[in-house]
Each structure stands twice: as structure tokens, then as C-alpha cells.
Amino acid sequence: MDLKPIDPILRMPAVKEATGWSERTIYRRVKDKKFPSPKRLGPNSVGWPASIIAAWQESLPDAREQVAA
């Protein structure tokens, strides 16, 4: 039996720390399709797979690239 590695789920405090954004900004960017949507964990809880947040961070342009543009 092949087991997939576990992808930890990040809750809002960890996502706020990873992005430097407020909860309101995170949800605004989700609505605007500029940030990944969370996954429903239960009736009152959501979270983001750590791999999704890591992929989003990797997709961000380098600060030097923005200055040159």
C-alpha cells in the first residue's frame, strides 16, 4: 500500500503569519481570485493545505523583478 505524505492544514493564524495580511485581506483576495480558496474542514472551520500556500508563495514575483519592470 502506497501512502501519500501528509500535507498539513494551515489554519488562519498560520496563514496570516505566512502572508503578513489580516483575515479580512485574505478573504478579500480569495473573493478576487488572487489567493487560494480554503478547504472546508467542518461546519465552522476552514484551512489551507500547506502545499497550496507554499506554491502560492513561490508564484510571487521577486521584488527585484517588480522594480525592473
C-alpha positions as CSV (number, residue, x, y, z in Angstrom):
1,M,0.0,0.0,0.0
2,D,1.4,3.4,-1.1
3,L,0.9,6.1,1.5
4,K,0.9,9.7,0.3
5,P,2.9,12.2,2.5
6,I,0.6,14.1,4.8
7,D,0.0,17.7,3.7
8,P,-0.5,19.7,6.9
9,I,-3.5,22.1,7.0
10,L,-2.8,25.7,8.0
11,R,-5.4,27.5,9.9
12,M,-6.0,31.2,9.8
13,P,-3.3,32.3,12.3
14,A,-0.6,30.4,10.3
15,V,-1.9,31.8,7.0
16,K,-1.9,35.4,8.5
17,E,1.7,34.9,9.6
18,A,2.7,33.4,6.2
19,T,1.2,36.3,4.2
20,G,1.5,39.2,6.6
21,W,-2.1,40.1,5.8
22,S,-5.1,40.5,8.0
23,E,-8.0,38.0,7.9
24,R,-10.1,40.5,6.1
25,T,-7.4,41.0,3.4
26,I,-7.0,37.2,3.0
27,Y,-10.8,36.7,2.4
28,R,-10.9,39.7,0.1
29,R,-8.1,38.3,-2.0
30,V,-9.8,34.9,-2.1
31,K,-13.0,36.6,-3.3
32,D,-11.0,38.4,-6.0
33,K,-9.3,35.1,-7.0
34,K,-5.9,36.5,-6.1
35,F,-5.3,34.0,-3.2
36,P,-6.2,30.2,-3.0
37,S,-9.6,29.3,-1.5
38,P,-9.6,27.5,1.8
39,K,-10.9,23.9,2.2
40,R,-13.9,23.3,4.5
41,L,-12.8,21.2,7.5
42,G,-16.1,21.2,9.3
43,P,-19.2,23.3,9.8
44,N,-17.3,26.2,11.3
45,S,-13.7,25.7,10.3
46,V,-11.6,26.1,7.2
47,G,-7.9,25.7,6.4
48,W,-5.4,25.8,3.6
49,P,-3.2,22.8,2.6
50,A,0.4,23.9,3.4
51,S,1.5,22.9,-0.1
52,I,-1.1,25.3,-1.7
53,I,0.3,28.2,0.4
54,A,3.9,27.2,-0.5
55,A,3.0,27.1,-4.2
56,W,1.3,30.5,-4.0
57,Q,4.4,32.0,-2.3
58,E,6.7,30.5,-5.0
59,S,4.5,32.1,-7.7
60,L,5.0,35.6,-6.3
61,P,7.3,37.8,-8.4
62,D,10.7,38.6,-7.0
63,A,10.9,42.2,-5.6
64,R,13.8,42.9,-8.0
65,E,11.7,41.8,-10.9
66,Q,9.0,44.4,-10.0
67,V,11.5,47.2,-9.7
68,A,13.0,46.5,-13.1
69,A,9.5,46.4,-14.8
